[in-house]
Amino acid sequence: MELQQLRYVIAVSETLNFTRAAERCHVVQSALSHRVAALEKELGARLFDRTNRSVRLTRAGEAFLPQARAALAATERAADEVAATLGGVRGTVTVGMIPTFTAFDVVDVLRTYRAAYPDATVRLRSGASETLIEDVRTGTVDLALLGVPDGFSTAGVVARRLAVDHLVLVVPEAERVDGPLTLAATADRPFADYPAGGAGRAESDQAFERAGVRRTVAFEVDRSETMLELIAAGLCVGTAARETVPDGAGLAVVPLVDGPTRSQLLVHSKLLSPAARALLTVVDQHTR
């Protein structure tokens, strides 16, 4: 078993296409297919089901993939550790972040990091908190910046609370009212919110449940920008962290007495590469 074979398996699993995987790995498709087939023969199991139209992981492939990622990451981390002993920090650190993160200035942190460690690379990913924390657990993301409701599980990772936000009601500018309001006072309005089952939705669902108030979610969105556009158009109202609502965008904010809260967290894996540890140190400097 060779490291390059692991890279090929990971590329195929992420693209579900041998041609695109070969392009990503900068090899011809026949060579990649041959090396994957050789690995399958060595393992005694097929990792992929292949048809003319699709490629998908088999059960053996699903079992093999996280171990392949871990083995490849450990090898890369070993090389980075050697470089660190020689006074350099190199390698790649992958950072996941929700789009509405506001606990610190991420750009400012990255500017400081880049100046201090020019040989390191930062890979940024955007996503929902429940997805990003799973990526940290599986090792595909090193650090993640989340916004989560009460009771959100951080098992399997190292977590630090950076801030607690009290969300506000966001309404069209033409409907600006003096606050604060109770959630009961908003019950007759249609809401925009994130998809049910996710951390973003749970923040508001928990608050309405605590208040004993039923509401109508007329629009489910996966982007905060879409939510604010719908509100500005007069179609609904919503809740958000005050810092994420731009001024002069046809929107007004109203404080809530019993509104939703969210905790902004930094989570990371228990075993970090030198590049990830260095970034964590820079974050510490900016959040003291």
C-alpha positions in Angstrom: 0.0 0.0 0.0 1.4 3.4 -1.1 0.6 6.9 -0.1 -0.2 7.9 -3.6 -2.8 5.1 -3.8 -4.4 6.7 -0.7 -4.4 10.1 -2.4 -6.1 8.5 -5.5 -8.8 6.8 -3.4 -9.6 10.1 -1.6 -9.7 12.0 -4.8 -12.1 9.5 -6.4 -14.3 9.5 -3.3 -14.6 13.3 -3.3 -15.2 13.7 -7.1 -17.1 10.3 -7.7 -15.5 10.4 -11.1 -12.2 8.8 -12.1 -11.5 11.3 -14.9 -11.9 14.3 -12.6 -9.9 12.6 -9.9 -7.1 12.0 -12.3 -7.1 15.7 -13.3 -7.0 16.7 -9.7 -4.0 14.4 -9.1 -2.3 15.4 -12.3 -2.1 11.9 -13.8 -3.8 10.2 -16.7 -7.0 8.4 -15.9 -5.7 5.0 -16.8 -2.8 5.2 -14.4 -5.1 6.3 -11.5 -7.6 3.5 -12.3 -4.7 0.9 -12.4 -3.3 2.0 -9.0 -6.8 2.0 -7.4 -7.5 -1.5 -8.8 -4.1 -2.7 -7.5 -5.0 -1.5 -4.0 -8.4 -3.2 -4.2 -6.6 -6.4 -5.1 -4.2 -6.0 -2.2 -7.1 -5.4 0.2 -9.2 -8.2 -1.2 -12.2 -5.9 -1.6 -13.7 -3.4 -4.0 -13.6 0.2 -2.7 -15.9 1.6 -5.5 -18.9 0.4 -7.5 -18.3 1.5 -11.0 -20.9 1.8 -13.8 -20.9 3.7 -17.1 -22.9 6.5 -15.4 -21.7 6.6 -11.8 -19.1 5.8 -9.2 -19.9 5.3 -5.6 -18.2 3.9 -2.5 -18.9 0.4 -1.4 -19.3 -0.5 2.3 -15.6 -1.5 2.2 -14.8 1.8 0.7 -16.7 3.7 3.3 -14.8 1.9 6.0 -11.5 2.4 4.3 -11.8 6.1 3.5 -11.5 7.7 7.0 -8.5 5.5 7.7 -6.9 6.5 4.4 -7.4 10.2 5.3 -6.0 9.7 8.8 -2.9 7.8 7.4 -2.2 10.5 4.8 -2.7 13.3 7.3 -0.4 11.6 9.8 2.3 11.3 7.2 2.0 15.0 6.2 1.9 16.0 9.8 5.1 14.1 10.4 6.9 16.0 7.7 5.5 19.3 9.0 6.7 18.4 12.6 10.3 17.8 11.2 10.1 21.2 9.5 9.0 22.8 12.7 12.0 21.5 14.6 14.2 23.3 12.1 12.4 26.6 12.8 9.9 26.6 10.0 6.1 26.2 9.9 4.7 24.8 6.6 1.9 22.7 5.4 -1.8 23.4 5.1 -4.4 24.3 7.8 -8.0 23.9 6.9 -10.4 26.3 8.7 -14.2 25.9 8.6 -16.4 28.9 9.3 -20.1 29.8 9.4 -20.8 32.9 7.3 -22.2 34.8 10.3 -19.2 34.4 12.6 -18.4 37.6 14.3 -16.5 36.8 17.5 -13.3 38.1 16.1 -11.9 39.6 12.9 -11.0 36.6 10.8 -9.3 38.6 8.1 -7.1 40.4 10.7 -6.1 37.0 12.2 -5.2 35.6 8.8 -3.2 38.8 8.0 -1.1 38.3 11.2 -0.7 34.5 10.5 0.4 35.1 6.9 3.0 37.6 8.0 4.4 35.3 10.6 4.2 32.0 8.6 4.6 32.7 4.9 5.3 29.1 4.1 2.0 27.8 5.5 -1.2 27.6 3.5 -4.7 28.3 4.8 -7.7 26.5 3.2 -11.0 28.1 4.1 -14.4 26.3 4.0 -17.8 27.7 4.6 -20.7 25.6 6.0 -23.2 25.0 8.7 -22.1 24.4 12.3 -23.4 20.8 12.4 -21.5 20.0 9.2 -18.2 21.7 10.2 -18.0 20.0 13.5 -18.3 16.6 11.8 -15.5 17.6 9.5 -13.3 18.4 12.5 -14.1 15.0 14.0 -13.2 13.2 10.8 -10.0 15.3 10.3 -11.0 17.0 7.1 -11.1 20.4 8.9 -8.5 21.4 11.6 -10.3 24.3 13.2 -13.9 25.5 12.9 -15.7 28.7 13.9 -19.3 27.9 14.8 -22.5 29.4 16.1 -24.6 26.9 18.1 -27.6 26.7 20.4 -27.8 25.4 23.9 -27.1 21.7 24.2 -25.1 21.4 21.0 -22.7 18.5 21.4 -19.0 19.1 21.1 -18.0 15.5 21.9 -14.8 14.3 20.3 -13.3 17.8 19.8 -11.7 20.6 21.8 -14.2 23.5 22.2 -13.8 27.0 23.4 -16.7 29.5 23.8 -15.7 32.9 22.4 -18.9 34.9 22.7 -22.6 34.6 23.5 -25.0 36.6 21.2 -28.5 37.7 22.0 -30.3 37.6 18.6 -32.5 40.5 17.5 -35.7 40.6 15.4 -35.0 41.8 11.9 -38.0 43.5 10.1 -38.4 45.6 6.9 -37.3 49.2 7.4 -40.9 50.4 6.8 -42.1 48.3 9.8 -39.5 49.6 12.3 -41.0 49.6 15.8 -39.7 50.5 19.3 -38.5 47.6 21.4 -37.9 45.5 23.1 -40.6 43.0 22.0 -41.5 39.6 23.3 -41.6 36.6 21.0 -45.4 36.4 21.6 -45.7 39.8 19.9 -44.2 38.3 16.7 -46.3 35.1 16.5 -48.6 36.4 13.8 -45.7 37.2 11.4 -44.3 34.8 8.8 -40.6 34.0 9.5 -37.6 33.1 7.4 -35.2 30.7 9.0 -32.6 28.0 8.4 -33.6 24.4 7.5 -35.1 22.4 10.3 -32.7 20.1 12.1 -29.7 22.4 11.8 -27.9 24.4 14.5 -29.0 27.7 13.1 -32.7 26.8 13.2 -32.4 25.2 16.6 -31.4 28.6 18.1 -34.7 30.2 17.3 -36.8 27.0 17.7 -35.6 26.6 21.3 -36.4 30.2 22.2 -40.0 29.9 20.8 -40.5 26.6 22.6 -39.3 28.1 25.9 -41.7 31.1 25.4 -44.6 28.7 24.6 -45.1 30.5 21.3 -46.0 28.9 18.0 -44.8 30.6 14.8 -45.0 30.0 11.0 -41.7 29.5 9.1 -42.8 30.5 5.6 -39.3 30.5 4.1 -36.5 28.1 4.7 -33.1 29.4 3.5 -29.5 28.2 3.6 -27.9 31.6 3.4 -28.2 34.5 5.7 -28.0 36.9 2.8 -31.1 35.3 1.3 -33.0 35.7 4.6 -32.2 39.4 4.8 -33.2 39.9 1.2 -36.6 38.3 1.8 -37.1 40.5 4.9 -36.1 43.7 3.1 -38.7 42.8 0.4 -41.4 42.8 3.1 -42.1 39.1 2.8 -41.3 38.0 6.4 -39.3 38.7 9.5 -36.4 36.8 11.1 -33.8 36.7 13.8 -30.1 37.3 13.5 -27.0 38.5 15.4 -27.0 42.3 15.3 -23.5 42.4 13.9 -24.7 40.5 10.8 -27.4 42.9 9.8 -26.0 45.6 7.5 -27.1 49.2 7.9 -28.9 50.9 5.0 -30.2 47.7 3.4 -33.9 48.3 3.9 -33.8 46.5 7.3 -34.4 47.4 10.9 -33.6 45.5 14.1 -35.7 45.3 17.2 -34.4 43.9 20.6 -36.2 40.9 22.0 -36.9 40.3 25.7 -36.9 36.5 25.4 -35.2 36.1 22.0 -32.8 33.3 20.8 -29.2 33.1 21.9 -26.2 31.5 20.3 -22.7 30.7 21.4 -19.9 31.3 19.1 -17.3 28.5 19.4 -13.8 27.7 18.2 -13.4 23.9 17.9 -10.5 21.9 16.8 -9.2 18.4 16.7 -7.1 17.0 19.6 -4.1 16.4 17.4 -3.0 19.5 15.5 -0.3 20.0 12.9 2.3 22.7 13.5 0.5 25.0 11.0 -2.8 24.5 12.9 -1.1 25.0 16.2 0.5 28.2 15.0 -2.9 29.5 13.8 -4.4 28.7 17.1 -1.7 30.7 18.8 -2.5 33.7 16.6 -6.2 33.4 17.4 -5.3 33.4 21.1 -3.3 36.6 20.6 -6.3 38.3 19.0 -8.9 37.1 21.5 -7.2 37.8 24.9 
